[in-house]
Amino acid sequence: MTVDETRRLPPAARVGRAIALTLALILVAVQLVLIGGLAWATQNPRVVADHWTVSRYTPPTEIAALADRAGLSERGRFLFYASRPEVVPAAQFDEVCTFREPGIGVLGCYTLSEGRIFLFPISSPDLEGLQVVVAAHEMLHAAWDRMTSAEQDALAGPLEEAFAALGPDHELVERIALYEELDPGSRIPELYAILGTEVAELSSVLSDHYAGWFDDRGRVTALYAEANAVFRDLDQRLEALNADLTELSAVIDDDRADFLRESDELAADIADFNERANTPGAFDSEEQFAAERAEIIARQEALEASRDALNDAVDRYNALVADLEALNAEAAELNRAINISVTPQDTEPDR
């Protein structure tokens, strides 16, 4: 056997060596990927936890429907599901969303400790779209919770500018003031969640940002506008009724004062007439007697007409009070539907 022959490998052996070498390289590459992945996962535990949660989460039908109706993007839907949203029965809702303040309806919450979203079951057909808005609102809180301080700081300015552009009379001014009163640090996070779900027209900076969470943000802002219109209409009707009641009450008070004054004057004049009628010679003639008697009768008839008109006005007033009570009941029902317990507006007593 020559030296060359002894060093030459058979063809099959050469193939086997090549395969073995290739496998070794692949194993080394896989090992490097695993090492790199572990390092990335160590630096990004929240992202890893979100992916793990979503991979094991099957959204109930009502939760998936909320994501659909809110126009969430794939990222928005992912973050929504990563928060394991749950519609909690009304009787248990206050146990998970513990904030309670008279006249304030809490319809959802995002818990920082658990990173979960809980939603109140809105029962009114007129307001059911509001639950979609709340779901999207809480999803944005989850998004804010995952941002770095630098990312949050970069959004603070545009959010404040958008808020200022709404004007000092916008209803959001009072809401934000209330949030700040309860938690001074909540201003910017709440502006972030509210503007993103309730205000249709925003700056390009904010619109582009929110586009990462919504395929069609207009869906959720339209639903908010529809729900808000229900309350605006109710408020307008209540204001109109109160204005009518105030105006009619003033008329009734004036007419009643006039009626009582005229009634007292007529009673005194009737007493004087009767006394003179029983006194011989008190009247110069039969014509004078007849004329004064006719005048008194006419005044009696006019006073009766005034009394009837006054009673009619009181009946109209009481009917308006009944309408106001019905509107108050409607308002109370809407309030219960959005988790608010308030005392209905006081009504005037029947006249």
C-alpha positions in Angstrom: 0.0 0.0 0.0 1.5 3.3 -1.0 1.5 6.3 1.2 -1.0 8.1 -1.0 -3.3 5.1 -0.9 -3.1 4.8 2.9 -4.0 8.5 3.3 -6.9 8.5 0.8 -10.3 7.9 2.3 -12.9 5.8 0.5 -15.7 7.9 -1.1 -18.3 6.8 1.5 -16.0 7.9 4.3 -15.5 11.3 2.8 -19.2 11.9 2.6 -19.7 10.8 6.1 -17.1 13.2 7.3 -18.7 16.1 5.4 -22.1 15.4 7.0 -20.6 15.2 10.4 -18.8 18.5 9.9 -21.9 20.2 8.7 -23.9 18.9 11.7 -21.3 20.2 14.0 -21.5 23.6 12.5 -25.3 23.6 12.8 -25.1 22.6 16.4 -22.7 25.4 17.2 -25.0 27.9 15.4 -28.0 26.7 17.3 -26.1 27.0 20.5 -25.1 30.5 19.7 -28.8 31.4 18.9 -30.0 29.9 22.2 -27.3 31.9 24.1 -28.3 35.1 22.3 -32.0 34.4 22.9 -31.5 33.9 26.5 -29.7 37.1 26.8 -32.4 39.0 25.0 -35.1 37.4 27.0 -33.3 38.3 30.2 -33.3 41.9 29.1 -36.9 41.9 27.9 -38.9 39.8 30.4 -42.2 41.7 29.8 -42.2 41.0 26.1 -41.4 37.3 26.8 -44.2 37.2 29.4 -46.7 38.8 27.0 -45.9 36.3 24.2 -46.2 33.4 26.7 -49.5 34.7 28.0 -51.0 35.3 24.5 -49.9 31.8 23.4 -51.9 30.3 26.2 -54.9 32.7 26.0 -58.0 31.9 24.1 -60.2 35.0 24.0 -63.9 34.5 24.8 -66.3 35.4 22.0 -67.3 38.7 23.7 -63.7 39.7 24.2 -62.8 39.0 20.6 -65.8 40.9 19.5 -64.7 43.9 21.5 -61.3 43.8 19.8 -63.0 43.6 16.4 -65.4 46.5 17.0 -62.6 48.7 18.4 -60.6 48.4 15.1 -57.5 47.2 17.0 -54.4 46.4 14.9 -52.5 43.1 15.3 -50.3 44.9 17.9 -53.3 46.3 19.7 -55.1 43.0 19.8 -52.0 41.3 21.0 -51.6 43.7 23.9 -55.3 43.5 24.7 -55.1 39.7 24.9 -51.8 39.9 26.9 -53.8 41.7 29.5 -56.2 38.8 29.8 -59.3 41.0 29.6 -62.4 39.9 31.5 -65.9 41.2 31.7 -66.7 40.9 35.4 -70.3 40.5 36.7 -71.6 43.8 38.2 -71.9 42.3 41.7 -68.2 41.5 41.8 -66.8 44.4 39.7 -66.1 46.7 42.6 -63.9 44.0 44.1 -61.4 44.1 41.2 -61.8 47.8 40.3 -61.9 49.1 43.8 -62.1 52.9 43.0 -65.5 54.2 44.2 -66.6 57.9 44.2 -70.2 59.2 44.2 -71.3 60.3 40.8 -68.4 58.7 39.0 -68.9 55.6 36.9 -66.0 53.1 36.8 -66.4 51.0 33.7 -63.0 49.3 33.5 -59.5 49.3 35.0 -56.0 48.1 34.2 -54.3 46.7 37.2 -50.6 47.6 37.3 -49.8 44.8 39.8 -51.3 42.0 37.6 -51.2 43.8 34.2 -54.9 42.8 33.6 -57.9 44.5 32.2 -61.3 44.2 33.8 -64.5 45.5 32.3 -67.9 46.4 33.7 -70.9 44.7 31.9 -72.8 47.7 30.5 -76.4 46.7 30.3 -78.1 49.5 28.4 -78.6 48.8 24.6 -78.2 52.6 24.0 -74.7 52.5 25.6 -73.4 49.1 24.7 -70.9 50.6 22.3 -69.3 52.3 25.3 -67.9 49.0 26.5 -65.8 48.9 23.3 -64.4 52.3 24.0 -63.5 51.3 27.6 -61.8 48.1 26.3 -59.7 50.2 23.9 -59.0 52.8 26.7 -57.7 50.1 29.0 -55.6 48.6 26.2 -53.9 52.0 25.8 -53.2 51.9 29.6 -51.5 48.6 29.0 -49.5 50.1 26.2 -48.4 53.1 28.3 -47.4 50.7 31.1 -45.0 49.0 28.7 -43.4 52.2 27.4 -40.0 53.4 28.5 -39.8 56.7 30.3 -38.3 58.3 27.2 -41.2 57.1 25.1 -43.7 58.5 27.6 -41.9 61.8 27.8 -41.9 62.2 24.0 -45.7 61.8 24.0 -46.4 64.2 26.9 -46.0 67.4 24.8 -48.2 66.3 21.9 -50.9 65.1 24.4 -50.9 68.4 26.3 -51.2 70.3 23.0 -54.1 68.2 21.8 -55.8 68.7 25.2 -55.3 72.4 25.1 -56.8 72.5 21.6 -60.1 71.2 22.9 -60.7 74.5 24.6 -61.4 75.5 28.2 -65.2 74.6 28.0 -64.6 71.0 26.8 -66.1 68.4 29.2 -62.7 66.6 29.3 -61.3 69.6 31.3 -63.4 68.7 34.3 -62.7 65.0 34.0 -58.9 65.5 33.9 -59.1 67.9 36.8 -60.9 65.1 38.8 -58.3 62.5 37.8 -55.6 64.9 39.0 -57.4 65.5 42.2 -57.5 61.8 42.9 -54.0 61.1 41.6 -51.7 63.9 40.5 -49.6 61.5 38.4 -52.6 60.3 36.3 -52.9 63.3 34.1 -50.7 62.3 31.1 -51.6 58.5 31.2 -55.3 59.4 31.2 -54.9 61.9 28.4 -53.1 59.2 26.5 -56.0 56.7 26.9 -58.8 59.2 26.6 -57.6 61.2 23.6 -56.8 58.0 21.7 -60.3 56.6 22.1 -62.6 59.7 22.2 -61.1 62.4 20.1 -61.3 61.8 16.3 -59.1 64.6 15.1 -55.6 64.7 16.4 -52.2 65.9 15.3 -50.2 63.7 12.8 -47.8 62.8 15.6 -50.5 61.3 17.8 -52.5 59.9 14.9 -49.4 58.1 13.6 -48.6 56.8 17.1 -52.1 55.5 17.7 -52.1 53.8 14.3 -49.7 51.3 15.8 -52.5 50.1 18.1 -55.5 50.6 15.7 -56.2 49.7 12.1 -59.2 52.0 12.2 -59.3 54.2 15.3 -62.3 56.0 13.8 -64.5 53.0 14.9 -63.9 53.5 18.6 -64.2 57.3 18.4 -67.5 57.0 16.5 -68.8 54.6 19.2 -67.8 57.1 21.9 -69.6 59.9 20.0 -72.8 57.8 19.8 -72.8 57.0 23.5 -72.0 60.6 24.4 -74.9 61.8 22.2 -77.2 59.8 24.4 -76.1 61.8 27.5 -76.1 65.1 25.6 -79.7 64.5 24.5 -80.8 63.6 28.0 -79.0 66.7 29.4 -80.6 69.0 26.9 -84.1 67.6 27.6 -83.5 68.0 31.4 -82.3 71.5 30.9 -85.3 72.4 28.7 -87.7 70.9 31.2 -86.1 72.7 34.1 -86.2 76.0 32.1 -89.9 75.5 31.4 -90.6 74.6 35.1 -88.8 77.7 36.3 -90.6 80.0 33.9 -94.0 78.5 34.6 -93.4 78.6 38.3 -92.7 82.3 38.1 -95.9 82.9 36.1 -97.9 80.8 38.6 -96.5 82.7 41.6 -97.4 86.1 40.0 -100.8 85.0 38.9 -101.6 83.5 42.3 -100.5 86.7 44.0 -102.7 88.7 41.6 -105.6 86.3 42.2 -105.4 86.5 46.0 -105.1 90.3 45.9 -108.1 90.6 43.6 -110.0 88.1 45.6 -109.5 90.1 48.8 -110.4 93.3 47.1 -113.6 91.8 45.6 -114.6 90.3 49.0 -114.2 93.7 50.6 -116.2 95.4 47.8 -118.9 92.7 48.1 -119.2 93.3 51.8 -119.5 97.0 51.3 -122.1 96.6 48.6 -124.2 94.2 50.7 -124.0 96.6 53.7 -125.2 99.5 51.5 -127.8 97.3 49.9 -129.3 96.8 53.4 -129.1 100.5 54.1 -132.1 102.6 52.9 -131.0 105.5 50.7 -127.5 104.2 50.2 -127.9 104.2 46.5 -129.1 107.2 44.6 -131.1 105.2 42.2 -132.1 101.7 41.0 -129.8 102.3 38.1 -126.8 102.9 40.4 -127.6 99.7 42.4 -128.0 97.7 39.2 -124.7 99.0 37.7 -122.6 98.3 40.8 -124.2 94.9 41.2 -123.4 94.1 37.5 -119.8 95.3 38.0 -119.3 93.0 41.0 -120.8 90.1 39.2 -118.5 90.7 36.2 -115.5 90.9 38.6 -116.6 87.6 40.2 -116.8 86.0 36.7 -113.4 87.4 35.8 -111.9 86.1 39.1 -113.4 82.7 38.4 -111.8 82.7 35.0 -108.5 83.7 36.6 -108.8 80.8 39.0 -109.5 78.4 36.2 -106.4 79.7 34.3 -104.3 79.4 37.4 -105.5 75.8 38.0 -104.7 75.0 34.4 -101.2 76.4 34.8 -100.7 74.3 37.9 -101.9 71.3 36.0 -99.4 72.0 33.3 -96.7 72.5 35.9 -97.5 69.2 37.5 -97.4 67.5 34.1 -93.9 68.9 33.6 -92.9 67.7 37.0 -94.1 64.2 36.0 -92.0 64.5 32.8 -89.0 65.5 34.8 -89.5 62.6 37.2 -89.6 60.3 34.1 -86.4 61.8 32.7 -84.8 61.4 36.1 -85.8 57.8 36.1 -84.3 57.4 32.7 -81.1 59.1 33.8 -80.9 56.9 36.9 -81.3 53.8 34.7 -78.5 55.0 32.4 -76.4 55.8 35.4 -76.9 52.3 36.8 -76.0 50.9 33.3 -72.6 52.7 33.6 -72.0 51.9 37.3 -73.0 55.2 38.8 -75.2 55.5 41.8 -76.6 59.0 42.3 -79.7 60.6 43.8 -82.1 61.8 41.1 -82.5 65.5 40.7 -85.0 66.9 43.1 -88.4 68.0 41.7 -90.7 70.7 42.8 -93.7 69.7 44.9 -97.1 69.5 43.3 -98.9 72.9 43.4 
